[in-house]
Each structure stands twice: as structure tokens, then as C-alpha cells.
Amino acid sequence: MYDTDAAEFKKADVLTDGALINEIGEDICPCTADETVDCAGKYIIPGFVDVHTHGRTGYDFNKINDASVEELRLSYAKAGTTTFMATLASAPLEELYASCETLNKARTPKGGSATVAGIHLEGRYLNPECRGAHASELLAPLCADEAGRLVDAMLPLPVHVSAALELAGDDFYEAVSSRGATLGLAHSNATYDEAMTAVKKGAASFTHTFNAMRKIHHREPGNISASMLSDAYSEVICDGEHVHPAMVSMIDRLKDKGKLVLITDSMEGAGCPDGEYSIAGLPVFVKNGRAVNTDGALAGSTLDMYTALRNYMRFCNKSLEEALPAATLNPASMVGIADTCGSIQKGLRADLVILESKESMNIVSVVAAGDDVKL
């Protein structure tokens, strides 16, 4: 079993009760359990936590209904991601409100399926100069009143808002943070000083570092450098496509190891064959696993967290023990849900991935909210 605090594997039994971990120890009597699963010789790790994902297997969180959310929950769990923040891209307000309502109906953990841990709003409040794949006509000024109403619609789910904070007034920060939501700097043309000021004002993270950001210059380091040098969390899309492996290695060397967060930024084409898909209603073409819009710009990814973790290990020459927090505890901590998931501890949700070995890292089985996932 992986001990996150010690960053090492230890021999231990894990006893679950319903959706939660009830006890951890070396000699838990099997007679106390209704069912025993023999994991001798295998490695138990926490389920992966993806705090930035727009969808997968043909579904987009901007275009969901009750049935598709359930399909998504199972799809994520099958891939080893037992917790996710449903990420909404730029869209008309009525579409965002509809998604919030649907997601909140699915917020209760369900055995055998991934948990909808919250909503990540990555849209509307972006800098047009760094809009990436977001349609310019769907962007909006950083209005505190509007943002406050949107966050209210997302509650009681935890909320993370990514925005171009160099365009925000103090009232925008207040409208979001006073409601308990966390803030990230995203799709931003902020200078280094502006980005560092955003962190001082309450920005907890930098959204997909390196992507849709101001370029680094030796006389103006920009917000990329602020992401690497600040105490805020830094998201990284670790597919080798959005960020060169050497750049992943660089931020890994500079960043506090508790503040690097692997994300997928996946879109509905993840887990699907090559073809035509969409993100927030805009066309996206997937070829050889690479997702681009009609302008040829990267538009999300087809990545999953298991692959992101393996890439991170390879790019940065890391062991499984060293790499795991970036795909589990760190993202959970970034959005304030580490008291429910992200590590194997008594009282936390029983989200577990069982690996055949450290060498192969083949997933043998997944437990989500206390129940086996049907792989």
C-alpha cells in the first residue's frame, strides 16, 4: 500500500466500510470483513484525481444530461481516475447553468463509479489575446456580480475558477473567494509582476502552465516564470504534446514537489478513435491522438491520468513513489478536497487502484467509493 506521507510502499491491509476507509494495518483480522480481496504481491495506490478535464469517451461536460454524467463517471473510474472536477469551457450562460444543475444532481459518491468532486470553470473570463481554443465571441469581461451568480449555481459542489486575473478587479477576487471557491490564473497575458500580484491576492494555481500564457523573455519573465517560481500550484498537461518533456523536467526541478499538479485537459475524444469531436460545441479533429481545432490549435487532449503519470515518470526520471502525489494528493489539495480523497487514509473515500507490480504498472482492478469498478 502506498503511504503518501512517507512517499513509500508499506505492507498493510485496508479495511473499507461502505464508501470509506475504515482501518489500515498489517494484521487486520479477515473475520471482520464481509469480503476479502487478496492483493498479495500487488501494489495499492490512491485513485487518480483529475481537476481539469472537459470530458472523455464521447461526452463533454458543457453538453451533458443525467445519463451521460453516469456514463462519464464509469468511464473515468475504468481509467483509474476515481475523482474529477468537471471542467466547463467558455459557453453561453444558460448552457453553463444547465451543466451546473446536472452535475450537482450527481454529486453524491456512488460505489463503483468516479466521484464528481466539483466544478472547474475554465471559460468566459479569459484574455482574448490568449484564448487558445475558446471562441472569442463566448468570452466575457471579468464581472464580479456575474461570477458570483455562477459560483452560487455550482455550489454546494466545490468550485475552482480559472480566469485571466490580470483583468480582474478586487471585487472579482472577493466574489469568488468569499463563496469558498479557489482561483487559478488562466489564458492570461499577465506580466511576471501581475501574476505574482494575483498570487498575493489569492490565486491558488496556474492553469495548464506553459499553454495559453505570455511567452518567457529574459527582461519580462511573464506568468510562466511566475508559475514556476511562486508558491501557487502549477498544472501541467503531461502528454508530451502540449509541453515538451524537457519543459516538464524543468518545472519539476524548480517547483515544490507538493505543488506540481498533473492534469489531462481531456476532451470528449479521449478514449475514442480518431475522428471529429467537439469541445464546448466547437469542432475538434483528433488524429493520432492529437486534438486540434479548425485553426490547427491544440484543443484539449486525449490524455488520461494513468498515462500522464507514466509520462511524468519517464520525462523526469522519477520512481512511482516520487511521482504519485502529482496525480493524487497534489490536485486534491489544490482545490481543497484532500480531506476526502487523494491518499489512502482512515476516514477518506475508499478510492484505490491495484497495480500488478511497480515494474509493469498494469492496473489489475479499481475500487471507487468502496466498490469494485467493472473494467
C-alpha positions as CSV (number, residue, x, y, z in Angstrom):
1,M,0.0,0.0,0.0
2,Y,1.3,3.5,-0.8
3,D,1.9,5.7,2.2
4,T,1.6,9.3,0.9
5,D,3.2,10.9,3.9
6,A,6.3,8.7,3.7
7,A,6.3,8.5,-0.1
8,E,6.9,4.8,0.0
9,F,5.1,1.4,-0.2
10,K,4.4,-0.4,3.1
11,K,2.9,-3.8,3.7
12,A,-0.6,-3.2,5.1
13,D,-4.2,-4.3,4.9
14,V,-7.0,-1.9,4.0
15,L,-10.5,-2.3,5.5
16,T,-13.3,-0.4,4.0
17,D,-16.8,0.2,5.3
18,G,-19.2,1.4,2.7
19,A,-17.6,4.2,0.7
20,L,-14.9,5.0,3.3
21,I,-11.6,3.5,4.5
22,N,-12.3,2.2,8.0
23,E,-8.9,0.9,9.1
24,I,-5.3,0.4,7.9
25,G,-2.9,-2.0,9.5
26,E,-0.6,-5.0,9.0
27,D,-2.8,-7.6,10.8
28,I,-6.4,-6.7,10.3
29,C,-8.4,-9.9,11.0
30,P,-10.2,-11.1,7.9
31,C,-13.1,-12.2,10.0
32,T,-14.1,-8.5,10.5
33,A,-14.8,-8.2,6.7
34,D,-17.7,-9.4,4.7
35,E,-15.4,-9.9,1.7
36,T,-11.7,-10.3,1.4
37,V,-9.6,-9.5,-1.7
38,D,-6.1,-11.0,-1.8
39,C,-3.7,-8.4,-3.1
40,A,-0.5,-10.2,-2.0
41,G,2.4,-9.2,-4.2
42,K,0.4,-6.3,-5.7
43,Y,0.7,-2.6,-5.1
44,I,-2.3,-0.5,-3.9
45,I,-2.2,3.2,-4.8
46,P,-4.8,6.0,-4.3
47,G,-7.2,6.6,-7.2
48,F,-6.2,9.4,-9.5
49,V,-7.6,12.9,-9.1
50,D,-8.1,14.9,-12.3
51,V,-9.1,18.6,-11.5
52,H,-9.0,19.7,-15.1
53,T,-11.0,17.6,-17.6
54,H,-13.7,18.6,-20.1
55,G,-14.9,15.1,-20.8
56,R,-14.0,11.8,-22.5
57,T,-15.5,8.8,-24.4
58,G,-17.8,11.0,-26.5
59,Y,-19.1,13.3,-23.8
60,D,-18.4,16.9,-23.0
61,F,-19.4,18.5,-19.6
62,N,-20.8,21.5,-21.4
63,K,-23.3,19.2,-23.2
64,I,-24.4,16.7,-20.6
65,N,-27.6,15.2,-19.2
66,D,-28.2,12.8,-16.3
67,A,-27.4,9.7,-18.3
68,S,-24.2,11.0,-19.8
69,V,-22.9,12.0,-16.4
70,E,-23.3,8.4,-15.2
71,E,-21.5,7.1,-18.3
72,L,-18.7,9.6,-17.6
73,R,-18.4,8.6,-14.0
74,L,-17.9,4.9,-15.0
75,S,-15.5,5.8,-17.8
76,Y,-13.2,7.8,-15.6
77,A,-13.2,5.1,-13.0
78,K,-12.3,2.4,-15.5
79,A,-9.2,4.5,-16.4
80,G,-8.2,4.7,-12.8
81,T,-9.4,8.3,-12.2
82,T,-11.8,7.9,-9.2
83,T,-12.3,11.7,-8.6
84,F,-12.7,14.5,-11.1
85,M,-13.6,18.2,-11.3
86,A,-15.9,18.5,-14.2
87,T,-14.4,21.4,-16.3
88,L,-16.7,23.8,-18.2
89,A,-15.3,25.7,-21.2
90,S,-16.5,29.1,-22.5
91,A,-20.2,28.9,-23.3
92,P,-23.4,31.0,-23.1
93,L,-24.6,31.5,-19.5
94,E,-27.7,29.3,-19.9
95,E,-25.5,26.4,-21.0
96,L,-23.2,26.8,-18.0
97,Y,-26.2,27.0,-15.6
98,A,-27.7,23.8,-17.1
99,S,-24.4,21.9,-16.7
100,C,-24.1,23.1,-13.1
101,E,-27.6,21.8,-12.3
102,T,-27.0,18.4,-13.9
103,L,-23.6,18.0,-12.1
104,N,-25.0,18.9,-8.7
105,K,-27.6,16.2,-9.1
106,A,-24.7,13.7,-9.4
107,R,-22.6,15.0,-6.5
108,T,-23.2,12.0,-4.1
109,P,-20.4,9.4,-4.3
110,K,-21.6,6.2,-5.9
111,G,-19.8,2.8,-5.4
112,G,-18.1,1.6,-8.5
113,S,-18.1,5.0,-10.2
114,A,-15.8,8.0,-10.1
115,T,-16.9,10.9,-7.8
116,V,-17.9,14.2,-9.2
117,A,-15.8,16.2,-6.8
118,G,-16.6,19.7,-8.0
119,I,-16.8,22.1,-11.0
120,H,-13.9,23.8,-12.6
121,L,-15.0,26.9,-14.6
122,E,-12.4,27.5,-17.3
123,G,-14.2,29.8,-19.6
124,R,-15.7,33.3,-20.3
125,Y,-13.2,35.1,-18.1
126,L,-10.2,34.7,-20.3
127,N,-7.8,37.2,-22.1
128,P,-8.7,37.3,-25.8
129,E,-5.0,37.5,-26.6
130,C,-4.5,34.1,-25.1
131,R,-7.9,32.5,-25.7
132,G,-6.5,29.2,-27.2
133,A,-9.3,27.0,-28.4
134,H,-12.0,29.1,-26.8
135,A,-14.3,31.0,-29.2
136,S,-13.7,34.8,-28.9
137,E,-17.5,35.5,-29.1
138,L,-18.0,33.4,-25.9
139,L,-15.6,35.4,-23.8
140,A,-16.8,38.0,-21.3
141,P,-15.4,40.7,-19.1
142,L,-14.5,39.7,-15.5
143,C,-17.7,40.8,-13.9
144,A,-17.8,40.2,-10.2
145,D,-21.6,40.0,-10.0
146,E,-21.9,37.6,-12.8
147,A,-19.1,35.4,-11.5
148,G,-20.7,35.4,-8.1
149,R,-24.0,34.1,-9.5
150,L,-22.2,31.4,-11.5
151,V,-20.4,30.2,-8.4
152,D,-23.7,30.2,-6.5
153,A,-25.1,27.9,-9.2
154,M,-22.2,25.5,-8.9
155,L,-22.5,25.2,-5.1
156,P,-22.6,23.1,-2.9
157,L,-20.1,21.3,-5.1
158,P,-16.5,22.6,-4.6
159,V,-15.7,25.2,-7.2
160,H,-12.5,26.3,-9.0
161,V,-12.5,29.3,-11.3
162,S,-9.7,29.8,-13.9
163,A,-9.6,33.3,-15.2
164,A,-7.2,35.9,-16.7
165,L,-6.8,37.6,-13.3
166,E,-4.7,40.5,-14.7
167,L,-8.1,41.8,-16.0
168,A,-9.8,41.3,-12.6
169,G,-10.6,44.0,-10.0
170,D,-10.5,43.2,-6.3
171,D,-14.3,42.7,-6.4
172,F,-13.9,39.7,-8.7
173,Y,-11.5,38.0,-6.3
174,E,-13.9,38.8,-3.4
175,A,-16.9,37.5,-5.3
176,V,-15.3,34.1,-6.0
177,S,-13.2,33.5,-2.8
178,S,-15.9,34.7,-0.4
179,R,-18.1,31.8,-1.6
180,G,-15.3,29.3,-0.8
181,A,-14.2,28.8,-4.4
182,T,-10.5,28.7,-5.4
183,L,-8.9,30.8,-8.2
184,G,-6.5,29.9,-10.9
185,L,-4.7,32.2,-13.4
186,A,-5.6,31.0,-16.9
187,H,-5.4,32.0,-20.6
188,S,-3.5,35.0,-19.4
189,N,-1.2,37.6,-20.8
190,A,-0.1,38.7,-17.3
191,T,3.4,40.0,-16.8
192,Y,5.5,38.4,-14.1
193,D,4.6,41.1,-11.6
194,E,0.9,41.0,-12.4
195,A,1.0,37.2,-12.0
196,M,2.8,37.4,-8.7
197,T,0.3,40.0,-7.5
198,A,-2.5,37.7,-8.5
199,V,-1.0,35.0,-6.2
200,K,-0.8,37.5,-3.3
201,K,-4.4,38.4,-3.9
202,G,-5.5,34.8,-3.6
203,A,-4.8,32.9,-6.9
204,A,-4.1,29.3,-5.8
205,S,-2.9,27.9,-9.1
206,F,-1.7,28.4,-12.6
207,T,-3.9,26.7,-15.2
208,H,-2.1,24.4,-17.7
209,T,1.3,26.1,-17.2
210,F,3.0,27.0,-20.5
211,N,-0.2,26.8,-22.5
212,A,-2.2,29.9,-23.4
213,M,0.3,32.1,-21.4
214,R,2.6,35.0,-22.1
215,K,5.9,33.9,-23.5
216,I,9.1,34.0,-21.4
217,H,11.6,36.8,-22.1
218,H,14.7,37.5,-20.2
219,R,13.6,41.0,-19.5
220,E,10.0,40.1,-18.9
221,P,9.7,36.6,-17.4
222,G,5.9,36.6,-17.7
223,N,3.4,34.4,-16.0
224,I,5.1,31.1,-17.0
225,S,8.0,32.1,-14.8
226,A,5.7,33.2,-12.0
227,S,4.1,29.7,-12.2
228,M,7.4,28.0,-11.8
229,L,8.8,30.3,-9.0
230,S,5.7,31.1,-6.9
231,D,4.2,29.1,-4.1
232,A,1.0,28.5,-6.0
233,Y,0.1,25.2,-7.6
234,S,1.1,24.6,-11.2
235,E,-1.0,22.5,-13.5
236,V,0.8,20.7,-16.3
237,I,-0.6,18.7,-19.3
238,C,1.9,15.8,-19.3
239,D,1.2,14.3,-22.8
240,G,4.5,15.4,-24.4
241,E,2.4,17.3,-26.9
242,H,1.2,20.4,-25.0
243,V,4.5,20.7,-23.1
244,H,7.9,19.4,-24.3
245,P,9.3,16.7,-21.9
246,A,12.3,19.0,-21.2
247,M,10.0,21.8,-20.0
248,V,8.1,19.3,-17.8
249,S,11.5,18.3,-16.4
250,M,12.4,22.0,-15.8
251,I,9.3,22.9,-13.9
252,D,9.7,19.7,-11.9
253,R,13.1,20.8,-10.8
254,L,12.0,24.3,-9.9
255,K,8.7,23.5,-8.2
256,D,8.0,22.4,-4.7
257,K,7.1,18.8,-5.1
258,G,3.8,19.3,-3.3
259,K,2.7,22.0,-5.8
260,L,3.1,20.3,-9.1
261,V,-0.3,19.0,-10.4
262,L,-0.8,16.7,-13.4
263,I,-3.9,17.3,-15.4
264,T,-5.4,15.8,-18.6
265,D,-7.4,18.8,-20.0
266,S,-9.1,15.9,-21.8
267,M,-12.0,16.5,-24.2
268,E,-14.7,14.2,-25.5
269,G,-12.4,12.4,-27.9
270,A,-10.3,10.9,-25.1
271,G,-10.7,7.2,-25.0
272,C,-12.2,7.3,-28.6
273,P,-10.8,6.5,-32.1
274,D,-9.5,9.3,-34.3
275,G,-12.3,11.4,-35.8
276,E,-14.3,14.6,-35.4
277,Y,-15.4,15.7,-32.0
278,S,-16.1,19.0,-30.2
279,I,-15.2,20.9,-27.1
280,A,-18.0,23.2,-25.8
281,G,-19.7,22.9,-29.1
282,L,-16.7,23.9,-31.2
283,P,-15.4,21.3,-33.8
284,V,-12.2,19.4,-32.9
285,F,-10.3,17.0,-35.0
286,V,-8.4,14.1,-33.5
287,K,-5.7,12.4,-35.5
288,N,-3.1,10.0,-34.0
289,G,-4.5,11.1,-30.6
290,R,-3.8,14.8,-31.2
291,A,-6.8,17.1,-30.8
292,V,-6.8,20.4,-32.8
293,N,-9.5,22.9,-33.7
294,T,-10.2,24.3,-37.2
295,D,-7.3,26.8,-36.8
296,G,-4.9,23.9,-36.1
297,A,-4.5,25.0,-32.4
298,L,-4.4,22.3,-29.7
299,A,-7.9,21.9,-28.3
300,G,-7.7,19.9,-25.1
301,S,-6.2,16.4,-25.1
302,T,-7.0,12.7,-25.3
303,L,-4.9,12.0,-22.2
304,D,-5.9,10.1,-19.1
305,M,-4.3,10.4,-15.7
306,Y,-2.7,7.0,-15.7
307,T,-0.8,7.9,-18.9
308,A,0.0,11.3,-17.6
309,L,1.6,9.7,-14.5
310,R,3.7,7.3,-16.6
311,N,4.8,10.1,-18.9
312,Y,5.8,12.2,-15.9
313,M,7.9,9.4,-14.5
314,R,9.6,9.0,-17.9
315,F,10.1,12.6,-18.7
316,C,11.6,13.4,-15.2
317,N,13.2,10.0,-14.4
318,K,11.0,9.6,-11.3
319,S,10.1,6.5,-9.4
320,L,6.4,5.6,-8.9
321,E,6.7,6.6,-5.2
322,E,8.1,10.1,-6.1
323,A,5.6,10.7,-8.9
324,L,2.3,9.6,-7.3
325,P,1.4,12.8,-5.3
326,A,1.3,14.8,-8.5
327,A,-1.6,12.7,-9.8
328,T,-3.4,12.2,-6.4
329,L,-2.8,14.3,-3.3
330,N,-1.5,17.5,-5.0
331,P,-4.5,18.0,-7.3
332,A,-6.9,17.2,-4.4
333,S,-5.0,19.8,-2.2
334,M,-5.1,22.4,-4.9
335,V,-8.9,22.6,-4.9
336,G,-9.5,21.9,-1.2
337,I,-10.8,18.3,-1.3
338,A,-7.8,16.4,0.2
339,D,-10.0,15.7,3.2
340,T,-12.0,13.3,1.1
341,C,-9.6,11.8,-1.5
342,G,-6.1,11.8,-2.9
343,S,-4.4,9.4,-0.4
344,I,-5.1,6.2,1.5
345,Q,-6.1,7.2,5.0
346,K,-8.7,6.2,7.5
347,G,-11.8,8.2,7.0
348,L,-11.2,9.1,3.4
349,R,-13.1,7.7,0.5
350,A,-12.1,4.2,-0.5
351,D,-10.7,5.0,-3.9
352,L,-8.0,2.6,-4.8
353,V,-6.1,1.4,-7.8
354,I,-4.4,-2.0,-7.6
355,L,-1.3,-2.5,-9.7
356,E,0.2,-5.8,-10.8
357,S,3.7,-4.6,-10.0
358,K,5.8,-1.4,-9.8
359,E,7.6,-2.5,-12.9
360,S,4.7,-3.2,-15.2
361,M,2.3,-0.8,-13.5
362,N,-0.6,-2.7,-15.1
363,I,-3.9,-1.9,-13.5
364,V,-5.4,-5.1,-12.1
365,S,-8.5,-3.6,-10.6
366,V,-10.0,-0.3,-9.4
367,V,-12.1,0.4,-6.3
368,A,-14.2,3.6,-6.4
369,A,-16.2,4.7,-3.3
370,G,-15.7,1.3,-1.8
371,D,-16.9,-0.9,-4.6
372,D,-15.1,-2.7,-7.5
373,V,-15.2,-0.9,-10.8
374,K,-16.3,-3.2,-13.7
375,L,-13.3,-2.9,-16.0
